[in-house]
Amino acid sequence: MSGAIHTVTANPALDQTVTLDALIPGSVHLARAATVNAGGKGVNVASCLADWGLPAHAHGLLGRDNCGPFEQLFAAKRITDRMLRVAGACRVNIKLADLASGDTTDVNLPGPETGEAELASLTAGLRDVGAGDLAVLAGSLPPGMPRDALARLCAQLKRQGAWVLMDSSGSPLAAALANPPAALPDCVKPNREELAQWAGRELPGLDDVARCARGLQRMGVGRVVVSLGEQGALLVDGDAALLASLPPQRPLSTVGAGDALVAGLTAARRQELNAADSLRLAMAFAAAKLQRVGPHLPPEPQIRELAAAVSLQTLAAA
């Protein structure tokens, strides 16, 4: 495919990652290191795609008070900055990275107040997305934004002929999945908990996850990818139901691994890979991201090596 790639991040964030030897609740800690990275799901996707050699157009809403780190990232990676500036500051997400356990504890602050006016401006900025383009709608919504904002943007982009991948959760995801079939996203990437929340039931086993993904497919979502943490990821596309896994990784930071997975799926779509190779590449993006703090990927040979190490298992049709 030769179309442009667009990412939409309505609620970007500055990710402040504080690295600790071990996180002990109620104690005073001496940080090993602290970094601040421009983030938010769509921004992270655009950053990873740029490292892979696929520049993207970054759309969304940036608070004027602290937009500098985003502008620096876009300039450094040659990402086209199409973010709208709004009053106030982008939210700050504090990530406490525990080196002892490998876990990360998140404390996410709210973003600037927005509403229908900002959504209308965002809508207008996407009107030149055309047939054959790829669009990634990712992340949460800022305070005041209508809960169906992503659903409305998805419907608009589908009318314009774009292929749409959505990575969101809660009410924004539910609203998009309530769209008519022609206005549904082409691909969704929930994690197991987000999928269970949408389904309104627990999904304890892989068969449960696969059946729920098949249900989304029958509704009209062409490809469903469910991230499963240490178990890997499940892809349902056409008749294929594939479970991908990698040997255990020792993460430096788990922040943004899901966003890297989305970037891998987007890159695979752009490169017209089949379902199996798409899942391999997406898993490699996610695993490679585990070794980096911030929305960055290592050089291409390392990602290719990881992709070759991905094990795929075919699951029975659900």
Secondary structure by P-SEA (a helix, b strand, c coil): ccbbbbbbbccccbbbbbbbccccccccccccbbbbbbccaaaaaaaaaaaacbbbbbbbbbccccaaaaaaaaaaacccccccccccccbbbbbbccccccbbbbbbbbcccccaaaaaaaaaaaccccccbbbbbccccccccccaaaaaaaaaaaaaccbbbbbbccaaaaaaaaccccccccbbbbcaaaaaaaaccccccaaaaaaaaaaaaaacccbbbbbcccccbbbbcccbbbbbbccccccccccaaaaaaaaaaaaaaaacccaaaaaaaaaaaaaaaccccccccccaaaaaaaaaabbbbbcccc
